[in-house]
């Protein structure tokens, strides 16, 4: 019951209640009603699970606190703080739902199928709209296209082109590109050795559709995210230098096939964004503790910073960036810890009191060690794609991040109970490393901007 409702909750989030149920039903706050039901249904599983023992739980509580305080102090408005919380909590809720309810191989795969379905749905509707015909030329600027799955714009040559987008939380082409990039590696969960026809039908064809959808978004960050994942995946097989050469060749192919819609990928082309990054750091300097307010950076400069780190720091201050780091760091550490174990731990006497993750050796629904390692390695690639695209997006609190983290901790829990890996990093050390990470991220952005300014 909880798992089914969780899948429905994620679908509503990505596709919007209006698309799934129509505007007449959506006006009754379907998503809020479903969330309340989910909280009630999930309480028994929550108490049985280890989710409250993970570092991500206090991190999310801290992020919620920073979200509220940023508006309370930045705008001197307690009501606005509550509104900000109502925008943040539905996203963070995804972490708990995945950790609690996705506790088997079948359910983890269904979660990936959910992400595939969302991508295919938007791509399919976009393809249909293209087939029906889109307005061409400058005249399209004066046509209301808010109900379509495309957004039109000029490229560097003044040519008009369209970019595919979703609805609701993924109504920007770059946001939709991000979920495509994260879904690409997870699709290989369905890959089976020596099953050529099956792999072609259930892996290569979906990957081809996703790449086509990425092309339709014309997202420069999406391209860089895919190239980063290719480098990381290929370097273990062919070495670092050949992997870099391969990525470079693919970059040339993307550039010559109009993958970006005629827009450049260069330092000069990104000058406007680096300027906004500098503005964001100035906001952090003037509001260091709780920032200027959740979602309020556009009120100061007319635009957001198009960088997740800068936006989190500017809007929530160092407090918010610390808790964001506290959420991200253990997620990355746990994913890489399972994916690239240095020494395998013997699994002869593994006993766990956590009944929410039962181990049944004979069950085909329980992943073996090889499958768990494969899951984790694909999650590392998905995180890589997310973080690279997030470098060019203001999406510190989007559901996709919390889904990946929940997925990671579910896999980590399975690995821990099989004796594949030791316990999680002690919370005290996690706090220390997260603080160092938050400071390091700000220093990295500052040094990067200094270098960029010196080269111009």
ABEGO torsion letter per residue (X at the ends): XAAAAAAAAAAAAAAEAAAAAEAAAAAAGAAAAAAAAAAAAAAAAAAABAAAABAAAAAAAAAAAAAAAAAAAAAGBAAAAAAAAAAAAAAAAAAAAAAAABABAAAAAAAAAAAAAAAAAAAAAAAAAAAAEBBBEAAAAABBAAABABBBBBBAAGBBBBBBBBBEAAABAAAAAAAAAAAAAAAAAABBBGBAAAAAAAAAAAAAAAAAAAAAAGBAAAAAAAAAAAAAAAAAAAEAAAAAAAAAAAAAAAAAAGAAGGBBBBAAAAAAAAAAAAAAAAAAAABAAAEAEBGAAAAAAGBBAGBAAAAAAAAAEAAAAAAAAAAAAAAAAAAAAAABBABBBBAABBBBABAABBBBAABAABBBAAAAAAAAAAAAAAAAAAAAAAAABBBAABAAAAAAAAAAAAAAAAAAAAGABBBBBBAAAAAAAAAAAAAAAAAAAAAAAAAAAAAX
